[in-house]
């Protein structure tokens, strides 16, 4: 009887380009999707954050080292500054 070697499960890193879902700062639904919409010559990334519930849409530009979550954090700051 051979012993089965347990397979190590390594956490899978989120693939680039897959939309991330965040909590909408407007309606508080977990349906704000961040999609990378463009990248400029400096490597800055423009994310479009759109809520599937209330229809809120905002474009946020982050630098090349930042990700969707950073765009979301920036959005939250923008919203906080507006209210
Ligand atoms: Zn919303």
PDB file of the backbone (N, CA, C, O) and the ligand in Angstrom, with CONECT records:
HET     ZN  A 101       1
ATOM      1  N   UNK A   1       0.844  -1.212   0.000  1.00  0.00           N
ATOM      2  CA  UNK A   1       0.000   0.000   0.000  1.00  0.00           C
ATOM      3  C   UNK A   1       0.878   1.262   0.000  1.00  0.00           C
ATOM      4  O   UNK A   1       1.565   1.572   0.973  1.00  0.00           O
ATOM      5  N   UNK A   2       0.826   1.935  -1.075  1.00  0.00           N
ATOM      6  CA  UNK A   2       1.638   3.157  -1.171  1.00  0.00           C
ATOM      7  C   UNK A   2       0.930   4.348  -0.564  1.00  0.00           C
ATOM      8  O   UNK A   2      -0.289   4.496  -0.639  1.00  0.00           O
ATOM      9  N   UNK A   3       1.734   5.174   0.030  1.00  0.00           N
ATOM     10  CA  UNK A   3       1.134   6.365   0.627  1.00  0.00           C
ATOM     11  C   UNK A   3       0.951   7.453  -0.425  1.00  0.00           C
ATOM     12  O   UNK A   3       1.841   7.752  -1.220  1.00  0.00           O
ATOM     13  N   UNK A   4      -0.197   8.003  -0.390  1.00  0.00           N
ATOM     14  CA  UNK A   4      -0.466   9.067  -1.356  1.00  0.00           C
ATOM     15  C   UNK A   4       0.136  10.381  -0.884  1.00  0.00           C
ATOM     16  O   UNK A   4      -0.056  10.818   0.250  1.00  0.00           O
ATOM     17  N   UNK A   5       0.838  10.961  -1.761  1.00  0.00           N
ATOM     18  CA  UNK A   5       1.437  12.248  -1.411  1.00  0.00           C
ATOM     19  C   UNK A   5       0.395  13.354  -1.565  1.00  0.00           C
ATOM     20  O   UNK A   5      -0.277  13.493  -2.587  1.00  0.00           O
ATOM     21  N   UNK A   6       0.309  14.096  -0.535  1.00  0.00           N
ATOM     22  CA  UNK A   6      -0.683  15.180  -0.591  1.00  0.00           C
ATOM     23  C   UNK A   6      -0.200  16.291  -1.511  1.00  0.00           C
ATOM     24  O   UNK A   6       0.942  16.746  -1.447  1.00  0.00           O
ATOM     25  N   UNK A   7      -1.088  16.689  -2.335  1.00  0.00           N
ATOM     26  CA  UNK A   7      -0.733  17.778  -3.236  1.00  0.00           C
ATOM     27  C   UNK A   7      -0.775  19.109  -2.510  1.00  0.00           C
ATOM     28  O   UNK A   7      -1.732  19.439  -1.810  1.00  0.00           O
ATOM     29  N   UNK A   8       0.276  19.841  -2.699  1.00  0.00           N
ATOM     30  CA  UNK A   8       0.296  21.176  -2.093  1.00  0.00           C
ATOM     31  C   UNK A   8      -0.576  22.122  -2.912  1.00  0.00           C
ATOM     32  O   UNK A   8      -0.435  22.242  -4.129  1.00  0.00           O
ATOM     33  N   UNK A   9      -1.438  22.756  -2.230  1.00  0.00           N
ATOM     34  CA  UNK A   9      -2.290  23.716  -2.941  1.00  0.00           C
ATOM     35  C   UNK A   9      -1.727  25.117  -2.755  1.00  0.00           C
ATOM     36  O   UNK A   9      -1.685  25.655  -1.648  1.00  0.00           O
ATOM     37  N   UNK A  10      -1.306  25.676  -3.848  1.00  0.00           N
ATOM     38  CA  UNK A  10      -0.782  27.042  -3.775  1.00  0.00           C
ATOM     39  C   UNK A  10      -1.874  28.024  -4.176  1.00  0.00           C
ATOM     40  O   UNK A  10      -2.620  27.793  -5.128  1.00  0.00           O
ATOM     41  N   UNK A  11      -1.952  29.117  -3.437  1.00  0.00           N
ATOM     42  CA  UNK A  11      -2.998  30.090  -3.760  1.00  0.00           C
ATOM     43  C   UNK A  11      -2.824  30.652  -5.163  1.00  0.00           C
ATOM     44  O   UNK A  11      -1.727  31.027  -5.577  1.00  0.00           O
ATOM     45  N   UNK A  12      -3.912  30.697  -5.862  1.00  0.00           N
ATOM     46  CA  UNK A  12      -3.871  31.189  -7.239  1.00  0.00           C
ATOM     47  C   UNK A  12      -3.969  32.714  -7.231  1.00  0.00           C
ATOM     48  O   UNK A  12      -4.869  33.304  -6.635  1.00  0.00           O
ATOM     49  N   UNK A  13      -3.027  33.309  -7.902  1.00  0.00           N
ATOM     50  CA  UNK A  13      -3.044  34.770  -7.996  1.00  0.00           C
ATOM     51  C   UNK A  13      -4.098  35.216  -8.996  1.00  0.00           C
ATOM     52  O   UNK A  13      -4.308  34.594 -10.037  1.00  0.00           O
ATOM     53  N   UNK A  14      -4.743  36.299  -8.648  1.00  0.00           N
ATOM     54  CA  UNK A  14      -5.763  36.836  -9.542  1.00  0.00           C
ATOM     55  C   UNK A  14      -5.145  37.201 -10.882  1.00  0.00           C
ATOM     56  O   UNK A  14      -4.118  37.876 -10.954  1.00  0.00           O
ATOM     57  N   UNK A  15      -5.780  36.750 -11.909  1.00  0.00           N
ATOM     58  CA  UNK A  15      -5.262  37.043 -13.237  1.00  0.00           C
ATOM     59  C   UNK A  15      -5.567  38.465 -13.641  1.00  0.00           C
ATOM     60  O   UNK A  15      -6.575  39.049 -13.244  1.00  0.00           O
ATOM     61  N   UNK A  16      -4.677  39.000 -14.435  1.00  0.00           N
ATOM     62  CA  UNK A  16      -4.878  40.360 -14.902  1.00  0.00           C
ATOM     63  C   UNK A  16      -6.051  40.424 -15.871  1.00  0.00           C
ATOM     64  O   UNK A  16      -6.291  39.503 -16.652  1.00  0.00           O
ATOM     65  N   UNK A  17      -6.752  41.504 -15.798  1.00  0.00           N
ATOM     66  CA  UNK A  17      -7.827  41.718 -16.756  1.00  0.00           C
ATOM     67  C   UNK A  17      -9.175  41.209 -16.299  1.00  0.00           C
ATOM     68  O   UNK A  17     -10.200  41.490 -16.919  1.00  0.00           O
ATOM     69  N   UNK A  18      -9.168  40.458 -15.212  1.00  0.00           N
ATOM     70  CA  UNK A  18     -10.447  39.972 -14.702  1.00  0.00           C
ATOM     71  C   UNK A  18     -11.058  41.035 -13.789  1.00  0.00           C
ATOM     72  O   UNK A  18     -10.409  41.506 -12.856  1.00  0.00           O
ATOM     73  N   UNK A  19     -12.291  41.405 -14.059  1.00  0.00           N
ATOM     74  CA  UNK A  19     -12.908  42.453 -13.249  1.00  0.00           C
ATOM     75  C   UNK A  19     -13.025  42.054 -11.786  1.00  0.00           C
ATOM     76  O   UNK A  19     -13.302  40.903 -11.450  1.00  0.00           O
ATOM     77  N   UNK A  20     -12.806  43.035 -10.938  1.00  0.00           N
ATOM     78  CA  UNK A  20     -12.932  42.800  -9.506  1.00  0.00           C
ATOM     79  C   UNK A  20     -14.210  43.478  -9.030  1.00  0.00           C
ATOM     80  O   UNK A  20     -14.621  44.514  -9.553  1.00  0.00           O
ATOM     81  N   UNK A  21     -14.809  42.881  -8.050  1.00  0.00           N
ATOM     82  CA  UNK A  21     -16.051  43.433  -7.538  1.00  0.00           C
ATOM     83  C   UNK A  21     -15.831  44.036  -6.159  1.00  0.00           C
ATOM     84  O   UNK A  21     -15.258  43.408  -5.269  1.00  0.00           O
ATOM     85  N   UNK A  22     -16.296  45.261  -6.005  1.00  0.00           N
ATOM     86  CA  UNK A  22     -16.145  45.955  -4.736  1.00  0.00           C
ATOM     87  C   UNK A  22     -17.502  46.466  -4.250  1.00  0.00           C
ATOM     88  O   UNK A  22     -18.520  46.352  -4.933  1.00  0.00           O
ATOM     89  N   UNK A  23     -17.474  47.025  -3.058  1.00  0.00           N
ATOM     90  CA  UNK A  23     -18.708  47.578  -2.509  1.00  0.00           C
ATOM     91  C   UNK A  23     -18.915  48.984  -3.055  1.00  0.00           C
ATOM     92  O   UNK A  23     -18.020  49.828  -3.002  1.00  0.00           O
ATOM     93  N   UNK A  24     -20.091  49.213  -3.571  1.00  0.00           N
ATOM     94  CA  UNK A  24     -20.408  50.509  -4.152  1.00  0.00           C
ATOM     95  C   UNK A  24     -20.532  51.569  -3.055  1.00  0.00           C
ATOM     96  O   UNK A  24     -21.293  51.392  -2.103  1.00  0.00           O
ATOM     97  N   UNK A  25     -19.786  52.673  -3.187  1.00  0.00           N
ATOM     98  CA  UNK A  25     -19.861  53.722  -2.166  1.00  0.00           C
ATOM     99  C   UNK A  25     -21.172  54.508  -2.218  1.00  0.00           C
ATOM    100  O   UNK A  25     -21.502  55.244  -1.288  1.00  0.00           O
ATOM    101  N   UNK A  26     -21.895  54.348  -3.290  1.00  0.00           N
ATOM    102  CA  UNK A  26     -23.161  55.079  -3.445  1.00  0.00           C
ATOM    103  C   UNK A  26     -24.342  54.321  -2.854  1.00  0.00           C
ATOM    104  O   UNK A  26     -25.108  54.866  -2.059  1.00  0.00           O
ATOM    105  N   UNK A  27     -24.481  53.063  -3.248  1.00  0.00           N
ATOM    106  CA  UNK A  27     -25.673  52.313  -2.810  1.00  0.00           C
ATOM    107  C   UNK A  27     -25.346  51.165  -1.869  1.00  0.00           C
ATOM    108  O   UNK A  27     -26.241  50.457  -1.409  1.00  0.00           O
ATOM    109  N   UNK A  28     -24.046  50.981  -1.579  1.00  0.00           N
ATOM    110  CA  UNK A  28     -23.611  49.981  -0.605  1.00  0.00           C
ATOM    111  C   UNK A  28     -23.857  48.535  -1.047  1.00  0.00           C
ATOM    112  O   UNK A  28     -23.919  47.631  -0.215  1.00  0.00           O
ATOM    113  N   UNK A  29     -23.996  48.324  -2.345  1.00  0.00           N
ATOM    114  CA  UNK A  29     -24.144  46.959  -2.842  1.00  0.00           C
ATOM    115  C   UNK A  29     -22.780  46.414  -3.261  1.00  0.00           C
ATOM    116  O   UNK A  29     -21.897  47.161  -3.684  1.00  0.00           O
ATOM    117  N   UNK A  30     -22.633  45.128  -3.138  1.00  0.00           N
ATOM    118  CA  UNK A  30     -21.371  44.483  -3.533  1.00  0.00           C
ATOM    119  C   UNK A  30     -21.410  44.224  -5.036  1.00  0.00           C
ATOM    120  O   UNK A  30     -21.407  43.078  -5.485  1.00  0.00           O
ATOM    121  N   UNK A  31     -21.447  45.290  -5.786  1.00  0.00           N
ATOM    122  CA  UNK A  31     -21.629  45.115  -7.229  1.00  0.00           C
ATOM    123  C   UNK A  31     -20.900  46.170  -8.048  1.00  0.00           C
ATOM    124  O   UNK A  31     -21.250  46.432  -9.199  1.00  0.00           O
ATOM    125  N   UNK A  32     -19.901  46.762  -7.452  1.00  0.00           N
ATOM    126  CA  UNK A  32     -19.105  47.744  -8.168  1.00  0.00           C
ATOM    127  C   UNK A  32     -17.955  46.996  -8.849  1.00  0.00           C
ATOM    128  O   UNK A  32     -17.080  46.434  -8.190  1.00  0.00           O
ATOM    129  N   UNK A  33     -17.981  47.005 -10.162  1.00  0.00           N
ATOM    130  CA  UNK A  33     -16.980  46.252 -10.919  1.00  0.00           C
ATOM    131  C   UNK A  33     -15.910  47.187 -11.458  1.00  0.00           C
ATOM    132  O   UNK A  33     -16.215  48.190 -12.103  1.00  0.00           O
ATOM    133  N   UNK A  34     -14.668  46.854 -11.192  1.00  0.00           N
ATOM    134  CA  UNK A  34     -13.539  47.639 -11.702  1.00  0.00           C
ATOM    135  C   UNK A  34     -12.953  46.938 -12.916  1.00  0.00           C
ATOM    136  O   UNK A  34     -12.528  45.785 -12.840  1.00  0.00           O
ATOM    137  N   UNK A  35     -12.935  47.639 -14.021  1.00  0.00           N
ATOM    138  CA  UNK A  35     -12.398  47.072 -15.254  1.00  0.00           C
ATOM    139  C   UNK A  35     -11.301  47.980 -15.786  1.00  0.00           C
ATOM    140  O   UNK A  35     -11.469  49.197 -15.863  1.00  0.00           O
ATOM    141  N   UNK A  36     -10.192  47.385 -16.145  1.00  0.00           N
ATOM    142  CA  UNK A  36      -9.107  48.156 -16.746  1.00  0.00           C
ATOM    143  C   UNK A  36      -9.523  48.546 -18.160  1.00  0.00           C
ATOM    144  O   UNK A  36      -9.702  47.686 -19.023  1.00  0.00           O
ATOM    145  N   UNK A  37      -9.672  49.835 -18.387  1.00  0.00           N
ATOM    146  CA  UNK A  37     -10.182  50.249 -19.693  1.00  0.00           C
ATOM    147  C   UNK A  37      -9.099  50.778 -20.617  1.00  0.00           C
ATOM    148  O   UNK A  37      -9.212  50.658 -21.837  1.00  0.00           O
ATOM    149  N   UNK A  38      -8.047  51.366 -20.049  1.00  0.00           N
ATOM    150  CA  UNK A  38      -6.956  51.788 -20.927  1.00  0.00           C
ATOM    151  C   UNK A  38      -5.669  52.018 -20.145  1.00  0.00           C
ATOM    152  O   UNK A  38      -5.674  52.208 -18.929  1.00  0.00           O
ATOM    153  N   UNK A  39      -4.590  51.994 -20.876  1.00  0.00           N
ATOM    154  CA  UNK A  39      -3.279  52.255 -20.289  1.00  0.00           C
ATOM    155  C   UNK A  39      -2.584  53.287 -21.169  1.00  0.00           C
ATOM    156  O   UNK A  39      -2.539  53.119 -22.387  1.00  0.00           O
ATOM    157  N   UNK A  40      -2.046  54.345 -20.582  1.00  0.00           N
ATOM    158  CA  UNK A  40      -1.391  55.347 -21.414  1.00  0.00           C
ATOM    159  C   UNK A  40       0.102  55.077 -21.575  1.00  0.00           C
ATOM    160  O   UNK A  40       0.619  54.079 -21.072  1.00  0.00           O
ATOM    161  N   UNK A  41       0.779  55.962 -22.270  1.00  0.00           N
ATOM    162  CA  UNK A  41       2.191  55.714 -22.607  1.00  0.00           C
ATOM    163  C   UNK A  41       3.101  55.682 -21.381  1.00  0.00           C
ATOM    164  O   UNK A  41       4.190  55.110 -21.431  1.00  0.00           O
ATOM    165  N   UNK A  42       2.664  56.287 -20.291  1.00  0.00           N
ATOM    166  CA  UNK A  42       3.456  56.266 -19.061  1.00  0.00           C
ATOM    167  C   UNK A  42       3.219  55.007 -18.240  1.00  0.00           C
ATOM    168  O   UNK A  42       3.887  54.773 -17.233  1.00  0.00           O
ATOM    169  N   UNK A  43       2.270  54.209 -18.677  1.00  0.00           N
ATOM    170  CA  UNK A  43       1.928  53.010 -17.929  1.00  0.00           C
ATOM    171  C   UNK A  43       0.811  53.237 -16.931  1.00  0.00           C
ATOM    172  O   UNK A  43       0.393  52.319 -16.225  1.00  0.00           O
ATOM    173  N   UNK A  44       0.325  54.486 -16.880  1.00  0.00           N
ATOM    174  CA  UNK A  44      -0.812  54.763 -15.999  1.00  0.00           C
ATOM    175  C   UNK A  44      -2.032  53.986 -16.485  1.00  0.00           C
ATOM    176  O   UNK A  44      -2.268  53.844 -17.685  1.00  0.00           O
ATOM    177  N   UNK A  45      -2.786  53.497 -15.530  1.00  0.00           N
ATOM    178  CA  UNK A  45      -3.927  52.669 -15.890  1.00  0.00           C
ATOM    179  C   UNK A  45      -5.230  53.364 -15.548  1.00  0.00           C
ATOM    180  O   UNK A  45      -5.397  53.930 -14.467  1.00  0.00           O
ATOM    181  N   UNK A  46      -6.136  53.305 -16.491  1.00  0.00           N
ATOM    182  CA  UNK A  46      -7.450  53.880 -16.250  1.00  0.00           C
ATOM    183  C   UNK A  46      -8.443  52.754 -15.999  1.00  0.00           C
ATOM    184  O   UNK A  46      -8.651  51.876 -16.836  1.00  0.00           O
ATOM    185  N   UNK A  47      -9.036  52.810 -14.837  1.00  0.00           N
ATOM    186  CA  UNK A  47     -10.063  51.842 -14.496  1.00  0.00           C
ATOM    187  C   UNK A  47     -11.430  52.502 -14.572  1.00  0.00           C
ATOM    188  O   UNK A  47     -11.610  53.650 -14.165  1.00  0.00           O
ATOM    189  N   UNK A  48     -12.364  51.770 -15.090  1.00  0.00           N
ATOM    190  CA  UNK A  48     -13.750  52.227 -15.031  1.00  0.00           C
ATOM    191  C   UNK A  48     -14.443  51.397 -13.971  1.00  0.00           C
ATOM    192  O   UNK A  48     -14.494  50.169 -14.041  1.00  0.00           O
ATOM    193  N   UNK A  49     -14.979  52.107 -12.983  1.00  0.00           N
ATOM    194  CA  UNK A  49     -15.687  51.435 -11.910  1.00  0.00           C
ATOM    195  C   UNK A  49     -17.170  51.669 -12.120  1.00  0.00           C
ATOM    196  O   UNK A  49     -17.640  52.806 -12.170  1.00  0.00           O
ATOM    197  N   UNK A  50     -17.887  50.578 -12.240  1.00  0.00           N
ATOM    198  CA  UNK A  50     -19.307  50.690 -12.534  1.00  0.00           C
ATOM    199  C   UNK A  50     -20.112  49.802 -11.601  1.00  0.00           C
ATOM    200  O   UNK A  50     -19.798  48.633 -11.377  1.00  0.00           O
ATOM    201  N   UNK A  51     -21.151  50.403 -11.073  1.00  0.00           N
ATOM    202  CA  UNK A  51     -22.037  49.665 -10.176  1.00  0.00           C
ATOM    203  C   UNK A  51     -23.197  49.083 -10.976  1.00  0.00           C
ATOM    204  O   UNK A  51     -23.876  49.793 -11.717  1.00  0.00           O
ATOM    205  N   UNK A  52     -23.410  47.794 -10.817  1.00  0.00           N
ATOM    206  CA  UNK A  52     -24.478  47.127 -11.546  1.00  0.00           C
ATOM    207  C   UNK A  52     -25.849  47.364 -10.947  1.00  0.00           C
ATOM    208  O   UNK A  52     -26.859  47.023 -11.562  1.00  0.00           O
ATOM    209  N   UNK A  53     -25.902  47.938  -9.764  1.00  0.00           N
ATOM    210  CA  UNK A  53     -27.184  48.150  -9.091  1.00  0.00           C
ATOM    211  C   UNK A  53     -27.709  49.564  -9.324  1.00  0.00           C
ATOM    212  O   UNK A  53     -28.823  49.743  -9.818  1.00  0.00           O
ATOM    213  N   UNK A  54     -26.899  50.578  -8.964  1.00  0.00           N
ATOM    214  CA  UNK A  54     -27.398  51.954  -9.079  1.00  0.00           C
ATOM    215  C   UNK A  54     -26.912  52.647 -10.353  1.00  0.00           C
ATOM    216  O   UNK A  54     -27.341  53.759 -10.660  1.00  0.00           O
ATOM    217  N   UNK A  55     -26.014  51.986 -11.093  1.00  0.00           N
ATOM    218  CA  UNK A  55     -25.565  52.545 -12.351  1.00  0.00           C
ATOM    219  C   UNK A  55     -24.466  53.581 -12.231  1.00  0.00           C
ATOM    220  O   UNK A  55     -24.060  54.181 -13.226  1.00  0.00           O
ATOM    221  N   UNK A  56     -23.988  53.789 -11.030  1.00  0.00           N
ATOM    222  CA  UNK A  56     -22.911  54.742 -10.792  1.00  0.00           C
ATOM    223  C   UNK A  56     -21.657  54.332 -11.564  1.00  0.00           C
ATOM    224  O   UNK A  56     -21.233  53.178 -11.508  1.00  0.00           O
ATOM    225  N   UNK A  57     -21.076  55.277 -12.275  1.00  0.00           N
ATOM    226  CA  UNK A  57     -19.864  54.997 -13.047  1.00  0.00           C
ATOM    227  C   UNK A  57     -18.832  56.083 -12.805  1.00  0.00           C
ATOM    228  O   UNK A  57     -19.154  57.272 -12.805  1.00  0.00           O
ATOM    229  N   UNK A  58     -17.599  55.670 -12.600  1.00  0.00           N
ATOM    230  CA  UNK A  58     -16.526  56.639 -12.393  1.00  0.00           C
ATOM    231  C   UNK A  58     -15.236  56.081 -12.969  1.00  0.00           C
ATOM    232  O   UNK A  58     -14.896  54.916 -12.763  1.00  0.00           O
ATOM    233  N   UNK A  59     -14.522  56.938 -13.695  1.00  0.00           N
ATOM    234  CA  UNK A  59     -13.222  56.522 -14.193  1.00  0.00           C
ATOM    235  C   UNK A  59     -12.148  57.030 -13.245  1.00  0.00           C
ATOM    236  O   UNK A  59     -12.185  58.173 -12.790  1.00  0.00           O
ATOM    237  N   UNK A  60     -11.197  56.161 -12.958  1.00  0.00           N
ATOM    238  CA  UNK A  60     -10.126  56.512 -12.040  1.00  0.00           C
ATOM    239  C   UNK A  60      -8.798  56.103 -12.672  1.00  0.00           C
ATOM    240  O   UNK A  60      -8.654  54.990 -13.179  1.00  0.00           O
ATOM    241  N   UNK A  61      -7.831  57.019 -12.632  1.00  0.00           N
ATOM    242  CA  UNK A  61      -6.510  56.711 -13.173  1.00  0.00           C
ATOM    243  C   UNK A  61      -5.544  56.448 -12.024  1.00  0.00           C
ATOM    244  O   UNK A  61      -5.434  57.241 -11.088  1.00  0.00           O
ATOM    245  N   UNK A  62      -4.858  55.335 -12.114  1.00  0.00           N
ATOM    246  CA  UNK A  62      -3.842  54.996 -11.115  1.00  0.00           C
ATOM    247  C   UNK A  62      -2.524  54.772 -11.840  1.00  0.00           C
ATOM    248  O   UNK A  62      -2.506  54.650 -13.065  1.00  0.00           O
ATOM    249  N   UNK A  63      -1.431  54.716 -11.109  1.00  0.00           N
ATOM    250  CA  UNK A  63      -0.154  54.490 -11.786  1.00  0.00           C
ATOM    251  C   UNK A  63       0.076  53.010 -12.077  1.00  0.00           C
ATOM    252  O   UNK A  63      -0.689  52.145 -11.651  1.00  0.00           O
ATOM    253  N   UNK A  64       1.145  52.747 -12.809  1.00  0.00           N
ATOM    254  CA  UNK A  64       1.368  51.391 -13.323  1.00  0.00           C
ATOM    255  C   UNK A  64       1.571  50.348 -12.243  1.00  0.00           C
ATOM    256  O   UNK A  64       1.356  49.158 -12.474  1.00  0.00           O
ATOM    257  N   UNK A  65       1.991  50.794 -11.048  1.00  0.00           N
ATOM    258  CA  UNK A  65       2.220  49.838  -9.964  1.00  0.00           C
ATOM    259  C   UNK A  65       0.960  49.541  -9.167  1.00  0.00           C
ATOM    260  O   UNK A  65       0.956  48.691  -8.277  1.00  0.00           O
ATOM    261  N   UNK A  66      -0.095  50.247  -9.498  1.00  0.00           N
ATOM    262  CA  UNK A  66      -1.328  50.068  -8.738  1.00  0.00           C
ATOM    263  C   UNK A  66      -2.302  49.162  -9.473  1.00  0.00           C
ATOM    264  O   UNK A  66      -2.167  48.885 -10.665  1.00  0.00           O
ATOM    265  N   UNK A  67      -3.285  48.715  -8.709  1.00  0.00           N
ATOM    266  CA  UNK A  67      -4.234  47.745  -9.243  1.00  0.00           C
ATOM    267  C   UNK A  67      -5.661  48.211  -9.033  1.00  0.00           C
ATOM    268  O   UNK A  67      -5.928  49.323  -8.578  1.00  0.00           O
ATOM    269  N   UNK A  68      -6.557  47.317  -9.381  1.00  0.00           N
ATOM    270  CA  UNK A  68      -7.981  47.640  -9.293  1.00  0.00           C
ATOM    271  C   UNK A  68      -8.365  48.102  -7.888  1.00  0.00           C
ATOM    272  O   UNK A  68      -9.162  49.026  -7.723  1.00  0.00           O
ATOM    273  N   UNK A  69      -7.790  47.450  -6.882  1.00  0.00           N
ATOM    274  CA  UNK A  69      -8.135  47.803  -5.513  1.00  0.00           C
ATOM    275  C   UNK A  69      -7.694  49.233  -5.183  1.00  0.00           C
ATOM    276  O   UNK A  69      -8.347  49.935  -4.411  1.00  0.00           O
ATOM    277  N   UNK A  70      -6.579  49.649  -5.780  1.00  0.00           N
ATOM    278  CA  UNK A  70      -6.105  51.016  -5.570  1.00  0.00           C
ATOM    279  C   UNK A  70      -7.029  52.018  -6.258  1.00  0.00           C
ATOM    280  O   UNK A  70      -7.293  53.104  -5.742  1.00  0.00           O
ATOM    281  N   UNK A  71      -7.506  51.630  -7.420  1.00  0.00           N
ATOM    282  CA  UNK A  71      -8.470  52.466  -8.133  1.00  0.00           C
ATOM    283  C   UNK A  71      -9.737  52.612  -7.292  1.00  0.00           C
ATOM    284  O   UNK A  71     -10.337  53.684  -7.217  1.00  0.00           O
ATOM    285  N   UNK A  72     -10.118  51.518  -6.672  1.00  0.00           N
ATOM    286  CA  UNK A  72     -11.303  51.542  -5.822  1.00  0.00           C
ATOM    287  C   UNK A  72     -11.089  52.462  -4.609  1.00  0.00           C
ATOM    288  O   UNK A  72     -11.954  53.264  -4.260  1.00  0.00           O
ATOM    289  N   UNK A  73      -9.924  52.325  -3.985  1.00  0.00           N
ATOM    290  CA  UNK A  73      -9.611  53.180  -2.834  1.00  0.00           C
ATOM    291  C   UNK A  73      -9.618  54.655  -3.222  1.00  0.00           C
ATOM    292  O   UNK A  73     -10.066  55.514  -2.462  1.00  0.00           O
ATOM    293  N   UNK A  74      -9.114  54.928  -4.418  1.00  0.00           N
ATOM    294  CA  UNK A  74      -9.089  56.289  -4.921  1.00  0.00           C
ATOM    295  C   UNK A  74     -10.514  56.803  -5.134  1.00  0.00           C
ATOM    296  O   UNK A  74     -10.841  57.951  -4.835  1.00  0.00           O
ATOM    297  N   UNK A  75     -11.325  55.923  -5.653  1.00  0.00           N
ATOM    298  CA  UNK A  75     -12.734  56.264  -5.874  1.00  0.00           C
ATOM    299  C   UNK A  75     -13.417  56.619  -4.552  1.00  0.00           C
ATOM    300  O   UNK A  75     -14.161  57.595  -4.459  1.00  0.00           O
ATOM    301  N   UNK A  76     -13.145  55.806  -3.544  1.00  0.00           N
ATOM    302  CA  UNK A  76     -13.742  56.054  -2.222  1.00  0.00           C
ATOM    303  C   UNK A  76     -13.319  57.436  -1.715  1.00  0.00           C
ATOM    304  O   UNK A  76     -14.117  58.172  -1.135  1.00  0.00           O
ATOM    305  N   UNK A  77     -12.032  57.772  -1.949  1.00  0.00           N
ATOM    306  CA  UNK A  77     -11.539  59.094  -1.559  1.00  0.00           C
ATOM    307  C   UNK A  77     -12.251  60.208  -2.322  1.00  0.00           C
ATOM    308  O   UNK A  77     -12.589  61.252  -1.764  1.00  0.00           O
ATOM    309  N   UNK A  78     -12.468  59.958  -3.613  1.00  0.00           N
ATOM    310  CA  UNK A  78     -13.167  60.944  -4.444  1.00  0.00           C
ATOM    311  C   UNK A  78     -14.571  61.174  -3.912  1.00  0.00           C
ATOM    312  O   UNK A  78     -15.011  62.313  -3.760  1.00  0.00           O
ATOM    313  N   UNK A  79     -15.259  60.093  -3.635  1.00  0.00           N
ATOM    314  CA  UNK A  79     -16.617  60.173  -3.112  1.00  0.00           C
ATOM    315  C   UNK A  79     -16.633  60.883  -1.765  1.00  0.00           C
ATOM    316  O   UNK A  79     -17.504  61.710  -1.495  1.00  0.00           O
ATOM    317  N   UNK A  80     -15.658  60.547  -0.923  1.00  0.00           N
ATOM    318  CA  UNK A  80     -15.578  61.164   0.397  1.00  0.00           C
ATOM    319  C   UNK A  80     -15.343  62.674   0.279  1.00  0.00           C
ATOM    320  O   UNK A  80     -15.821  63.455   1.102  1.00  0.00           O
ATOM    321  N   UNK A  81     -14.600  63.066  -0.756  1.00  0.00           N
ATOM    322  CA  UNK A  81     -14.337  64.474  -0.969  1.00  0.00           C
ATOM    323  C   UNK A  81     -15.546  65.233  -1.497  1.00  0.00           C
ATOM    324  O   UNK A  81     -15.655  66.447  -1.325  1.00  0.00           O
ATOM    325  N   UNK A  82     -16.443  64.512  -2.134  1.00  0.00           N
ATOM    326  CA  UNK A  82     -17.620  65.146  -2.713  1.00  0.00           C
ATOM    327  C   UNK A  82     -18.713  65.379  -1.694  1.00  0.00           C
ATOM    328  O   UNK A  82     -19.509  66.310  -1.813  1.00  0.00           O
ATOM    329  N   UNK A  83     -18.740  64.525  -0.698  1.00  0.00           N
ATOM    330  CA  UNK A  83     -19.839  64.606   0.270  1.00  0.00           C
ATOM    331  C   UNK A  83     -19.431  65.300   1.559  1.00  0.00           C
ATOM    332  O   UNK A  83     -20.249  65.443   2.468  1.00  0.00           O
TER     333      UNK A  83
HETATM  334 ZN    ZN A 101     -24.271  51.368  -6.523  1.00  0.00          ZN
END
